Amino acid sequence: MSETDDGQSLEAHPSVSLPVASARDYVEGRLSQYQKWYDKKAVKTKAMHLRMRTISVVGGALVPV
């Protein structure tokens, strides 16, 4: 069955494979965008965690003093 309901053959549509390639490019672009965002967010969050940990240790040491 190489024909559609309106009688046109699928071979008459050469752009059938183009949306797949552009969809792949779109998904890869979005994925890399979110990966970059998560990487930046992770770096900031780790730095904040280390600062808070340092503050907790220093604060814990100051309590007995």
mmJSON file of the N, C-alpha and C atoms, coordinates in Angstrom:
{"data_MODEL":{"atom_site":{
"group_PDB":["ATOM","ATOM","ATOM","ATOM","ATOM","ATOM","ATOM","ATOM","ATOM","ATOM","ATOM","ATOM","ATOM","ATOM","ATOM","ATOM","ATOM","ATOM","ATOM","ATOM","ATOM","ATOM","ATOM","ATOM","ATOM","ATOM","ATOM","ATOM","ATOM","ATOM","ATOM","ATOM","ATOM","ATOM","ATOM","ATOM","ATOM","ATOM","ATOM","ATOM","ATOM","ATOM","ATOM","ATOM","ATOM","ATOM","ATOM","ATOM","ATOM","ATOM","ATOM","ATOM","ATOM","ATOM","ATOM","ATOM","ATOM","ATOM","ATOM","ATOM","ATOM","ATOM","ATOM","ATOM","ATOM","ATOM","ATOM","ATOM","ATOM","ATOM","ATOM","ATOM","ATOM","ATOM","ATOM","ATOM","ATOM","ATOM","ATOM","ATOM","ATOM","ATOM","ATOM","ATOM","ATOM","ATOM","ATOM","ATOM","ATOM","ATOM","ATOM","ATOM","ATOM","ATOM","ATOM","ATOM","ATOM","ATOM","ATOM","ATOM","ATOM","ATOM","ATOM","ATOM","ATOM","ATOM","ATOM","ATOM","ATOM","ATOM","ATOM","ATOM","ATOM","ATOM","ATOM","ATOM","ATOM","ATOM","ATOM","ATOM","ATOM","ATOM","ATOM","ATOM","ATOM","ATOM","ATOM","ATOM","ATOM","ATOM","ATOM","ATOM","ATOM","ATOM","ATOM","ATOM","ATOM","ATOM","ATOM","ATOM","ATOM","ATOM","ATOM","ATOM","ATOM","ATOM","ATOM","ATOM","ATOM","ATOM","ATOM","ATOM","ATOM","ATOM","ATOM","ATOM","ATOM","ATOM","ATOM","ATOM","ATOM","ATOM","ATOM","ATOM","ATOM","ATOM","ATOM","ATOM","ATOM","ATOM","ATOM","ATOM","ATOM","ATOM","ATOM","ATOM","ATOM","ATOM","ATOM","ATOM","ATOM","ATOM","ATOM","ATOM","ATOM","ATOM","ATOM","ATOM","ATOM","ATOM","ATOM","ATOM","ATOM","ATOM","ATOM"],
"id":[1,2,3,4,5,6,7,8,9,10,11,12,13,14,15,16,17,18,19,20,21,22,23,24,25,26,27,28,29,30,31,32,33,34,35,36,37,38,39,40,41,42,43,44,45,46,47,48,49,50,51,52,53,54,55,56,57,58,59,60,61,62,63,64,65,66,67,68,69,70,71,72,73,74,75,76,77,78,79,80,81,82,83,84,85,86,87,88,89,90,91,92,93,94,95,96,97,98,99,100,101,102,103,104,105,106,107,108,109,110,111,112,113,114,115,116,117,118,119,120,121,122,123,124,125,126,127,128,129,130,131,132,133,134,135,136,137,138,139,140,141,142,143,144,145,146,147,148,149,150,151,152,153,154,155,156,157,158,159,160,161,162,163,164,165,166,167,168,169,170,171,172,173,174,175,176,177,178,179,180,181,182,183,184,185,186,187,188,189,190,191,192,193,194,195],
"type_symbol":["N","C","C","N","C","C","N","C","C","N","C","C","N","C","C","N","C","C","N","C","C","N","C","C","N","C","C","N","C","C","N","C","C","N","C","C","N","C","C","N","C","C","N","C","C","N","C","C","N","C","C","N","C","C","N","C","C","N","C","C","N","C","C","N","C","C","N","C","C","N","C","C","N","C","C","N","C","C","N","C","C","N","C","C","N","C","C","N","C","C","N","C","C","N","C","C","N","C","C","N","C","C","N","C","C","N","C","C","N","C","C","N","C","C","N","C","C","N","C","C","N","C","C","N","C","C","N","C","C","N","C","C","N","C","C","N","C","C","N","C","C","N","C","C","N","C","C","N","C","C","N","C","C","N","C","C","N","C","C","N","C","C","N","C","C","N","C","C","N","C","C","N","C","C","N","C","C","N","C","C","N","C","C","N","C","C","N","C","C","N","C","C","N","C","C"],
"label_atom_id":["N","CA","C","N","CA","C","N","CA","C","N","CA","C","N","CA","C","N","CA","C","N","CA","C","N","CA","C","N","CA","C","N","CA","C","N","CA","C","N","CA","C","N","CA","C","N","CA","C","N","CA","C","N","CA","C","N","CA","C","N","CA","C","N","CA","C","N","CA","C","N","CA","C","N","CA","C","N","CA","C","N","CA","C","N","CA","C","N","CA","C","N","CA","C","N","CA","C","N","CA","C","N","CA","C","N","CA","C","N","CA","C","N","CA","C","N","CA","C","N","CA","C","N","CA","C","N","CA","C","N","CA","C","N","CA","C","N","CA","C","N","CA","C","N","CA","C","N","CA","C","N","CA","C","N","CA","C","N","CA","C","N","CA","C","N","CA","C","N","CA","C","N","CA","C","N","CA","C","N","CA","C","N","CA","C","N","CA","C","N","CA","C","N","CA","C","N","CA","C","N","CA","C","N","CA","C","N","CA","C","N","CA","C","N","CA","C","N","CA","C","N","CA","C","N","CA","C"],
"label_alt_id":[null,null,null,null,null,null,null,null,null,null,null,null,null,null,null,null,null,null,null,null,null,null,null,null,null,null,null,null,null,null,null,null,null,null,null,null,null,null,null,null,null,null,null,null,null,null,null,null,null,null,null,null,null,null,null,null,null,null,null,null,null,null,null,null,null,null,null,null,null,null,null,null,null,null,null,null,null,null,null,null,null,null,null,null,null,null,null,null,null,null,null,null,null,null,null,null,null,null,null,null,null,null,null,null,null,null,null,null,null,null,null,null,null,null,null,null,null,null,null,null,null,null,null,null,null,null,null,null,null,null,null,null,null,null,null,null,null,null,null,null,null,null,null,null,null,null,null,null,null,null,null,null,null,null,null,null,null,null,null,null,null,null,null,null,null,null,null,null,null,null,null,null,null,null,null,null,null,null,null,null,null,null,null,null,null,null,null,null,null,null,null,null,null,null,null],
"label_comp_id":["MET","MET","MET","SER","SER","SER","GLU","GLU","GLU","THR","THR","THR","ASP","ASP","ASP","ASP","ASP","ASP","GLY","GLY","GLY","GLN","GLN","GLN","SER","SER","SER","LEU","LEU","LEU","GLU","GLU","GLU","ALA","ALA","ALA","HIS","HIS","HIS","PRO","PRO","PRO","SER","SER","SER","VAL","VAL","VAL","SER","SER","SER","LEU","LEU","LEU","PRO","PRO","PRO","VAL","VAL","VAL","ALA","ALA","ALA","SER","SER","SER","ALA","ALA","ALA","ARG","ARG","ARG","ASP","ASP","ASP","TYR","TYR","TYR","VAL","VAL","VAL","GLU","GLU","GLU","GLY","GLY","GLY","ARG","ARG","ARG","LEU","LEU","LEU","SER","SER","SER","GLN","GLN","GLN","TYR","TYR","TYR","GLN","GLN","GLN","LYS","LYS","LYS","TRP","TRP","TRP","TYR","TYR","TYR","ASP","ASP","ASP","LYS","LYS","LYS","LYS","LYS","LYS","ALA","ALA","ALA","VAL","VAL","VAL","LYS","LYS","LYS","THR","THR","THR","LYS","LYS","LYS","ALA","ALA","ALA","MET","MET","MET","HIS","HIS","HIS","LEU","LEU","LEU","ARG","ARG","ARG","MET","MET","MET","ARG","ARG","ARG","THR","THR","THR","ILE","ILE","ILE","SER","SER","SER","VAL","VAL","VAL","VAL","VAL","VAL","GLY","GLY","GLY","GLY","GLY","GLY","ALA","ALA","ALA","LEU","LEU","LEU","VAL","VAL","VAL","PRO","PRO","PRO","VAL","VAL","VAL"],
"label_asym_id":["A","A","A","A","A","A","A","A","A","A","A","A","A","A","A","A","A","A","A","A","A","A","A","A","A","A","A","A","A","A","A","A","A","A","A","A","A","A","A","A","A","A","A","A","A","A","A","A","A","A","A","A","A","A","A","A","A","A","A","A","A","A","A","A","A","A","A","A","A","A","A","A","A","A","A","A","A","A","A","A","A","A","A","A","A","A","A","A","A","A","A","A","A","A","A","A","A","A","A","A","A","A","A","A","A","A","A","A","A","A","A","A","A","A","A","A","A","A","A","A","A","A","A","A","A","A","A","A","A","A","A","A","A","A","A","A","A","A","A","A","A","A","A","A","A","A","A","A","A","A","A","A","A","A","A","A","A","A","A","A","A","A","A","A","A","A","A","A","A","A","A","A","A","A","A","A","A","A","A","A","A","A","A","A","A","A","A","A","A","A","A","A","A","A","A"],
"label_entity_id":["1","1","1","1","1","1","1","1","1","1","1","1","1","1","1","1","1","1","1","1","1","1","1","1","1","1","1","1","1","1","1","1","1","1","1","1","1","1","1","1","1","1","1","1","1","1","1","1","1","1","1","1","1","1","1","1","1","1","1","1","1","1","1","1","1","1","1","1","1","1","1","1","1","1","1","1","1","1","1","1","1","1","1","1","1","1","1","1","1","1","1","1","1","1","1","1","1","1","1","1","1","1","1","1","1","1","1","1","1","1","1","1","1","1","1","1","1","1","1","1","1","1","1","1","1","1","1","1","1","1","1","1","1","1","1","1","1","1","1","1","1","1","1","1","1","1","1","1","1","1","1","1","1","1","1","1","1","1","1","1","1","1","1","1","1","1","1","1","1","1","1","1","1","1","1","1","1","1","1","1","1","1","1","1","1","1","1","1","1","1","1","1","1","1","1"],
"label_seq_id":[1,1,1,2,2,2,3,3,3,4,4,4,5,5,5,6,6,6,7,7,7,8,8,8,9,9,9,10,10,10,11,11,11,12,12,12,13,13,13,14,14,14,15,15,15,16,16,16,17,17,17,18,18,18,19,19,19,20,20,20,21,21,21,22,22,22,23,23,23,24,24,24,25,25,25,26,26,26,27,27,27,28,28,28,29,29,29,30,30,30,31,31,31,32,32,32,33,33,33,34,34,34,35,35,35,36,36,36,37,37,37,38,38,38,39,39,39,40,40,40,41,41,41,42,42,42,43,43,43,44,44,44,45,45,45,46,46,46,47,47,47,48,48,48,49,49,49,50,50,50,51,51,51,52,52,52,53,53,53,54,54,54,55,55,55,56,56,56,57,57,57,58,58,58,59,59,59,60,60,60,61,61,61,62,62,62,63,63,63,64,64,64,65,65,65],
"pdbx_PDB_ins_code":[null,null,null,null,null,null,null,null,null,null,null,null,null,null,null,null,null,null,null,null,null,null,null,null,null,null,null,null,null,null,null,null,null,null,null,null,null,null,null,null,null,null,null,null,null,null,null,null,null,null,null,null,null,null,null,null,null,null,null,null,null,null,null,null,null,null,null,null,null,null,null,null,null,null,null,null,null,null,null,null,null,null,null,null,null,null,null,null,null,null,null,null,null,null,null,null,null,null,null,null,null,null,null,null,null,null,null,null,null,null,null,null,null,null,null,null,null,null,null,null,null,null,null,null,null,null,null,null,null,null,null,null,null,null,null,null,null,null,null,null,null,null,null,null,null,null,null,null,null,null,null,null,null,null,null,null,null,null,null,null,null,null,null,null,null,null,null,null,null,null,null,null,null,null,null,null,null,null,null,null,null,null,null,null,null,null,null,null,null,null,null,null,null,null,null],
"Cartn_x":[0.853,0.0,0.884,1.223,2.048,1.214,-0.098,-0.947,-1.706,-1.985,-2.755,-4.228,-5.076,-6.524,-6.924,-6.186,-6.571,-5.986,-5.366,-4.884,-3.466,-2.799,-1.43,-0.479,0.576,1.552,2.491,3.043,3.976,5.284,5.626,6.846,6.775,5.595,5.434,5.784,6.002,6.311,7.751,8.701,10.106,10.443,9.581,9.888,9.438,9.087,8.642,9.765,11.012,12.113,12.639,12.328,12.838,12.336,11.065,10.636,11.358,11.746,12.454,13.811,14.525,15.831,15.692,14.725,14.562,14.048,13.244,12.773,13.95,14.849,16.028,16.903,17.093,17.882,17.228,15.912,15.172,15.352,15.185,15.302,16.727,17.724,19.11,19.427,18.886,19.1,18.481,17.257,16.591,17.3,17.729,18.412,19.714,20.489,21.757,21.502,20.424,20.077,19.79,19.007,18.682,19.871,20.745,21.94,22.848,23.0,23.817,23.205,21.871,21.186,21.38,21.21,21.38,22.826,23.783,25.184,25.482,24.999,25.219,24.526,23.316,22.559,23.256,23.804,24.492,25.746,26.482,27.694,27.332,26.301,25.878,25.373,24.606,24.045,25.136,26.131,27.236,28.026,28.277,29.015,28.228,26.922,26.109,26.11,26.05,26.083,27.398,28.505,29.803,29.929,29.39,29.403,28.576,27.396,26.53,27.167,27.829,28.507,29.636,30.37,31.453,30.902,29.815,29.182,28.705,28.169,27.701,28.856,29.962,31.127,31.691,31.838,32.378,31.411,30.133,29.144,29.153,29.304,29.376,30.606,31.695,32.936,32.839,32.071,31.95,31.01,30.114,29.137,29.838,30.767,31.413,32.263,32.746,33.61,32.735],
"Cartn_y":[-1.187,0.0,1.231,1.705,2.901,4.123,4.034,5.183,5.578,6.863,7.369,7.382,7.855,7.865,8.771,9.835,10.757,10.345,9.169,8.656,9.048,9.837,10.239,9.174,8.933,7.962,8.622,7.812,8.327,8.759,8.184,8.558,9.987,10.544,11.891,12.951,12.539,13.471,13.263,13.95,13.753,14.347,15.208,15.848,15.009,13.767,12.92,12.723,12.605,12.371,13.667,14.818,16.081,16.394,16.196,16.495,15.649,14.435,13.597,14.215,14.676,15.29,16.598,17.417,18.672,18.433,17.409,17.074,16.618,15.845,15.386,16.58,17.512,18.711,19.541,19.655,20.416,19.794,18.473,17.788,17.901,17.718,17.832,19.251,20.243,21.629,21.924,21.461,21.675,20.919,19.706,18.901,19.558,20.038,20.682,21.979,22.68,23.905,23.595,22.557,22.2,21.602,20.875,20.344,21.479,22.506,23.657,24.351,24.494,25.142,24.345,23.02,22.181,22.188,22.229,22.287,23.564,24.711,25.977,25.965,25.438,25.379,24.478,23.361,22.431,23.069,23.824,24.481,25.501,26.305,27.303,26.646,25.572,24.897,24.232,23.634,23.008,24.059,25.208,26.271,26.76,26.916,27.365,26.312,25.049,23.973,23.998,24.188,24.225,25.442,26.586,27.774,27.543,26.976,26.724,25.702,24.717,23.714,24.351,25.238,25.942,26.808,27.518,28.365,27.514,26.345,25.457,24.977,24.618,24.145,25.27,26.45,27.596,27.97,27.987,28.299,27.276,26.012,24.965,25.09,25.562,25.742,26.958,27.965,29.191,29.041,28.095,27.943,27.671,26.755,26.527,27.708,28.485,29.617,30.673],
"Cartn_z":[0.0,0.0,0.0,-1.141,-1.231,-1.563,-1.423,-1.693,-0.443,-0.321,0.802,0.433,1.341,1.111,-0.041,-0.3,-1.361,-2.715,-2.791,-4.058,-4.399,-3.582,-3.86,-3.313,-4.042,-3.572,-2.57,-1.685,-0.688,-1.32,-2.47,-3.152,-3.692,-3.84,-4.371,-3.321,-2.099,-1.012,-0.555,-1.169,-0.784,0.575,1.113,2.386,3.58,3.377,4.474,5.486,5.046,5.973,6.605,6.066,6.599,8.007,8.342,9.702,10.751,10.392,11.347,11.666,10.657,10.885,11.663,11.295,12.009,13.431,13.619,14.965,15.823,15.243,15.98,16.361,15.417,15.698,16.799,16.75,17.754,19.141,19.213,20.502,21.032,20.169,20.616,21.079,20.387,20.798,22.148,22.348,23.632,24.747,24.434,25.435,25.866,24.911,25.268,26.035,25.698,26.419,27.889,28.141,29.519,30.25,29.55,30.191,30.661,29.847,30.235,31.454,31.451,32.564,33.85,33.786,34.967,35.453,34.53,34.928,35.705,35.194,35.899,37.261,37.296,38.543,39.554,39.098,39.992,40.588,39.79,40.282,41.358,41.102,42.087,43.369,43.225,44.392,45.214,44.55,45.287,46.057,45.432,46.111,47.327,47.195,48.322,49.43,49.069,50.058,50.838,50.147,50.827,51.735,51.289,52.156,53.421,53.258,54.415,55.357,54.796,55.611,56.423,55.771,56.464,57.588,57.304,58.325,59.496,59.213,60.286,61.16,60.538,61.302,62.146,61.568,62.307,63.438,63.151,64.184,65.308,64.946,65.965,66.833,66.247,67.017,67.921,67.527,68.328,69.517,69.495,70.565,71.914,71.991,73.306,73.755,72.808,73.17,73.776],
"occupancy":[1.0,1.0,1.0,1.0,1.0,1.0,1.0,1.0,1.0,1.0,1.0,1.0,1.0,1.0,1.0,1.0,1.0,1.0,1.0,1.0,1.0,1.0,1.0,1.0,1.0,1.0,1.0,1.0,1.0,1.0,1.0,1.0,1.0,1.0,1.0,1.0,1.0,1.0,1.0,1.0,1.0,1.0,1.0,1.0,1.0,1.0,1.0,1.0,1.0,1.0,1.0,1.0,1.0,1.0,1.0,1.0,1.0,1.0,1.0,1.0,1.0,1.0,1.0,1.0,1.0,1.0,1.0,1.0,1.0,1.0,1.0,1.0,1.0,1.0,1.0,1.0,1.0,1.0,1.0,1.0,1.0,1.0,1.0,1.0,1.0,1.0,1.0,1.0,1.0,1.0,1.0,1.0,1.0,1.0,1.0,1.0,1.0,1.0,1.0,1.0,1.0,1.0,1.0,1.0,1.0,1.0,1.0,1.0,1.0,1.0,1.0,1.0,1.0,1.0,1.0,1.0,1.0,1.0,1.0,1.0,1.0,1.0,1.0,1.0,1.0,1.0,1.0,1.0,1.0,1.0,1.0,1.0,1.0,1.0,1.0,1.0,1.0,1.0,1.0,1.0,1.0,1.0,1.0,1.0,1.0,1.0,1.0,1.0,1.0,1.0,1.0,1.0,1.0,1.0,1.0,1.0,1.0,1.0,1.0,1.0,1.0,1.0,1.0,1.0,1.0,1.0,1.0,1.0,1.0,1.0,1.0,1.0,1.0,1.0,1.0,1.0,1.0,1.0,1.0,1.0,1.0,1.0,1.0,1.0,1.0,1.0,1.0,1.0,1.0,1.0,1.0,1.0,1.0,1.0,1.0],
"B_iso_or_equiv":[0.0,0.0,0.0,0.0,0.0,0.0,0.0,0.0,0.0,0.0,0.0,0.0,0.0,0.0,0.0,0.0,0.0,0.0,0.0,0.0,0.0,0.0,0.0,0.0,0.0,0.0,0.0,0.0,0.0,0.0,0.0,0.0,0.0,0.0,0.0,0.0,0.0,0.0,0.0,0.0,0.0,0.0,0.0,0.0,0.0,0.0,0.0,0.0,0.0,0.0,0.0,0.0,0.0,0.0,0.0,0.0,0.0,0.0,0.0,0.0,0.0,0.0,0.0,0.0,0.0,0.0,0.0,0.0,0.0,0.0,0.0,0.0,0.0,0.0,0.0,0.0,0.0,0.0,0.0,0.0,0.0,0.0,0.0,0.0,0.0,0.0,0.0,0.0,0.0,0.0,0.0,0.0,0.0,0.0,0.0,0.0,0.0,0.0,0.0,0.0,0.0,0.0,0.0,0.0,0.0,0.0,0.0,0.0,0.0,0.0,0.0,0.0,0.0,0.0,0.0,0.0,0.0,0.0,0.0,0.0,0.0,0.0,0.0,0.0,0.0,0.0,0.0,0.0,0.0,0.0,0.0,0.0,0.0,0.0,0.0,0.0,0.0,0.0,0.0,0.0,0.0,0.0,0.0,0.0,0.0,0.0,0.0,0.0,0.0,0.0,0.0,0.0,0.0,0.0,0.0,0.0,0.0,0.0,0.0,0.0,0.0,0.0,0.0,0.0,0.0,0.0,0.0,0.0,0.0,0.0,0.0,0.0,0.0,0.0,0.0,0.0,0.0,0.0,0.0,0.0,0.0,0.0,0.0,0.0,0.0,0.0,0.0,0.0,0.0,0.0,0.0,0.0,0.0,0.0,0.0],
"pdbx_formal_charge":[null,null,null,null,null,null,null,null,null,null,null,null,null,null,null,null,null,null,null,null,null,null,null,null,null,null,null,null,null,null,null,null,null,null,null,null,null,null,null,null,null,null,null,null,null,null,null,null,null,null,null,null,null,null,null,null,null,null,null,null,null,null,null,null,null,null,null,null,null,null,null,null,null,null,null,null,null,null,null,null,null,null,null,null,null,null,null,null,null,null,null,null,null,null,null,null,null,null,null,null,null,null,null,null,null,null,null,null,null,null,null,null,null,null,null,null,null,null,null,null,null,null,null,null,null,null,null,null,null,null,null,null,null,null,null,null,null,null,null,null,null,null,null,null,null,null,null,null,null,null,null,null,null,null,null,null,null,null,null,null,null,null,null,null,null,null,null,null,null,null,null,null,null,null,null,null,null,null,null,null,null,null,null,null,null,null,null,null,null,null,null,null,null,null,null],
"auth_seq_id":[1,1,1,2,2,2,3,3,3,4,4,4,5,5,5,6,6,6,7,7,7,8,8,8,9,9,9,10,10,10,11,11,11,12,12,12,13,13,13,14,14,14,15,15,15,16,16,16,17,17,17,18,18,18,19,19,19,20,20,20,21,21,21,22,22,22,23,23,23,24,24,24,25,25,25,26,26,26,27,27,27,28,28,28,29,29,29,30,30,30,31,31,31,32,32,32,33,33,33,34,34,34,35,35,35,36,36,36,37,37,37,38,38,38,39,39,39,40,40,40,41,41,41,42,42,42,43,43,43,44,44,44,45,45,45,46,46,46,47,47,47,48,48,48,49,49,49,50,50,50,51,51,51,52,52,52,53,53,53,54,54,54,55,55,55,56,56,56,57,57,57,58,58,58,59,59,59,60,60,60,61,61,61,62,62,62,63,63,63,64,64,64,65,65,65],
"auth_comp_id":["MET","MET","MET","SER","SER","SER","GLU","GLU","GLU","THR","THR","THR","ASP","ASP","ASP","ASP","ASP","ASP","GLY","GLY","GLY","GLN","GLN","GLN","SER","SER","SER","LEU","LEU","LEU","GLU","GLU","GLU","ALA","ALA","ALA","HIS","HIS","HIS","PRO","PRO","PRO","SER","SER","SER","VAL","VAL","VAL","SER","SER","SER","LEU","LEU","LEU","PRO","PRO","PRO","VAL","VAL","VAL","ALA","ALA","ALA","SER","SER","SER","ALA","ALA","ALA","ARG","ARG","ARG","ASP","ASP","ASP","TYR","TYR","TYR","VAL","VAL","VAL","GLU","GLU","GLU","GLY","GLY","GLY","ARG","ARG","ARG","LEU","LEU","LEU","SER","SER","SER","GLN","GLN","GLN","TYR","TYR","TYR","GLN","GLN","GLN","LYS","LYS","LYS","TRP","TRP","TRP","TYR","TYR","TYR","ASP","ASP","ASP","LYS","LYS","LYS","LYS","LYS","LYS","ALA","ALA","ALA","VAL","VAL","VAL","LYS","LYS","LYS","THR","THR","THR","LYS","LYS","LYS","ALA","ALA","ALA","MET","MET","MET","HIS","HIS","HIS","LEU","LEU","LEU","ARG","ARG","ARG","MET","MET","MET","ARG","ARG","ARG","THR","THR","THR","ILE","ILE","ILE","SER","SER","SER","VAL","VAL","VAL","VAL","VAL","VAL","GLY","GLY","GLY","GLY","GLY","GLY","ALA","ALA","ALA","LEU","LEU","LEU","VAL","VAL","VAL","PRO","PRO","PRO","VAL","VAL","VAL"],
"auth_asym_id":["A","A","A","A","A","A","A","A","A","A","A","A","A","A","A","A","A","A","A","A","A","A","A","A","A","A","A","A","A","A","A","A","A","A","A","A","A","A","A","A","A","A","A","A","A","A","A","A","A","A","A","A","A","A","A","A","A","A","A","A","A","A","A","A","A","A","A","A","A","A","A","A","A","A","A","A","A","A","A","A","A","A","A","A","A","A","A","A","A","A","A","A","A","A","A","A","A","A","A","A","A","A","A","A","A","A","A","A","A","A","A","A","A","A","A","A","A","A","A","A","A","A","A","A","A","A","A","A","A","A","A","A","A","A","A","A","A","A","A","A","A","A","A","A","A","A","A","A","A","A","A","A","A","A","A","A","A","A","A","A","A","A","A","A","A","A","A","A","A","A","A","A","A","A","A","A","A","A","A","A","A","A","A","A","A","A","A","A","A","A","A","A","A","A","A"],
"auth_atom_id":["N","CA","C","N","CA","C","N","CA","C","N","CA","C","N","CA","C","N","CA","C","N","CA","C","N","CA","C","N","CA","C","N","CA","C","N","CA","C","N","CA","C","N","CA","C","N","CA","C","N","CA","C","N","CA","C","N","CA","C","N","CA","C","N","CA","C","N","CA","C","N","CA","C","N","CA","C","N","CA","C","N","CA","C","N","CA","C","N","CA","C","N","CA","C","N","CA","C","N","CA","C","N","CA","C","N","CA","C","N","CA","C","N","CA","C","N","CA","C","N","CA","C","N","CA","C","N","CA","C","N","CA","C","N","CA","C","N","CA","C","N","CA","C","N","CA","C","N","CA","C","N","CA","C","N","CA","C","N","CA","C","N","CA","C","N","CA","C","N","CA","C","N","CA","C","N","CA","C","N","CA","C","N","CA","C","N","CA","C","N","CA","C","N","CA","C","N","CA","C","N","CA","C","N","CA","C","N","CA","C","N","CA","C","N","CA","C","N","CA","C","N","CA","C","N","CA","C"],
"pdbx_PDB_model_num":[1,1,1,1,1,1,1,1,1,1,1,1,1,1,1,1,1,1,1,1,1,1,1,1,1,1,1,1,1,1,1,1,1,1,1,1,1,1,1,1,1,1,1,1,1,1,1,1,1,1,1,1,1,1,1,1,1,1,1,1,1,1,1,1,1,1,1,1,1,1,1,1,1,1,1,1,1,1,1,1,1,1,1,1,1,1,1,1,1,1,1,1,1,1,1,1,1,1,1,1,1,1,1,1,1,1,1,1,1,1,1,1,1,1,1,1,1,1,1,1,1,1,1,1,1,1,1,1,1,1,1,1,1,1,1,1,1,1,1,1,1,1,1,1,1,1,1,1,1,1,1,1,1,1,1,1,1,1,1,1,1,1,1,1,1,1,1,1,1,1,1,1,1,1,1,1,1,1,1,1,1,1,1,1,1,1,1,1,1,1,1,1,1,1,1]
}}}
